[in-house]
């Protein structure tokens, strides 16, 4: 997926509350809905083509899934999962204005607190405060920040991926390095000159 840096893991990135465009929900109950996206430095919502590819991979795993969009940005991945009849989604986003816009889009879609919630804060801190496993997790952190190793470690330590649950991991194709637990099995992979995208399933 072509996204580049999604947003920073620190508060250094300046944010604007001005919408700069929209992200379109591709399929499901909210098909065709366009959600406002803020002009936030480094935030590049996933293209329709790449989200369509990802969710074709995830088709068997989305229905009734408890989802976690751990580096939410625009929330496009989590909202697409909810549109495709995911049971619920927890969004985590560090940037204050981006988190506020995700909250506004939750209301715009008429989603209840049981269906969607936004956590404004650092993902690495937030993962230590979650105590229920998720069926579908999205990890698409800022590039060149080396956030994946510790994030994966916390998900494993806190047992945040359910048995048979799936996790999507996106990172830069060059220079990124991470390892996964032995009970995570690689089931999908796509590599381009810029992006490495993988889906793993927890076996036990």
Secondary structure, DSSP 8 states (H G I E B T S, - for coil): --------SSS-S-EEEEEEEEEE--SSTTTT-EEEEEEETT-----HHHHHHHHHHSHHHHTT-EEEETT-TT-HHHHHHHHTT-SEEEEEE-SHHHHHHHHHHHHHTT--TTTEEEEES-HHHHGGG--S-EEEEEE---TTS--HHHHHHHHHHTT-EEEEEEEEEEEESSS------TTEEEEEEEE-SSEEEEEEEE--
